[in-house]
Amino acid sequence: METAFGWLAELRAHDAGMALQLMYWANWMARRRKLRDLCKSKKWAYSTFQMRANRARKWIANHIISRGDALF
């Protein structure tokens, strides 16, 4: 778990907006809440939110691959 927080900190240093959206995405998915409700409450466009969250997940995946970190 500490490693995952490290990746998030590195993402935040790279792009704070993507890190924020990824944190919201992870939090709401873990609680099984609807992302559309999140976007409505934050007054965000759903498609833009999904695009940024996807971009953040891809960035972390590429970062892990490039560093050669072991996942498990």
N, C-alpha and C positions, 0 to 999 in steps of 0.2 A: 504494500500500500504506500509505503514511503517513496518508492520509486515512481509511482503514478503521480504523487504530489510534486515530485521533482520535474516530471514532464510538463505538468500544468504550470509550474513556475517558469520554465523555459518558454512555454507558449506565451505566457503573460508578458515576458520580456520582449518577445518577438512582436506580438500583437495583442494588446490588452482587450480589445473588443471581441476578438475570436475566443479568448480565454473565458471571458464573461459569458458569452453565449453558450459555450461548451459546458460551463458549470451549471447554468440554468437547465440546459438540455439533460445533463446527467441527473440532476436533482429531480426534475419532473418525471423523467423516465423511471427512476428508481421508485418513485411514489405512485407510478401508474396513473398519472394525471394527464389530461389532454393538453398537448402542446398548443393547440389553437386557443385554449383558454388563457394560457400564459401569454401568448402573443397579443390577445385582446386586452388583457390587463395591463400590459406594458406598452400598448399602442405600437406594436411592431408588425410589419408585414410578415405573414407566415412563411411565404416563399423565401424572403430574404433571410429570415431566421434559420430556416432549414439549410440554405446555401452556406451561410457562415458557419453553422455547426458542422456541416459536412466538410468544409474547408479545414476547420480546426482538427477534426478527426483524421483527415488525410495528412495534415502537417505532422501530427504526433506519430502516425504510422510511419511516415517517411523518415522522421527523426530517429525513431527506434531502429529502423532498418539500417540507416546510415551509421549509427553508432555501434550496431551489432549487439545491443542489449538483449539479454536473455529474458524472456517473458515469464517463464515458469521454472 
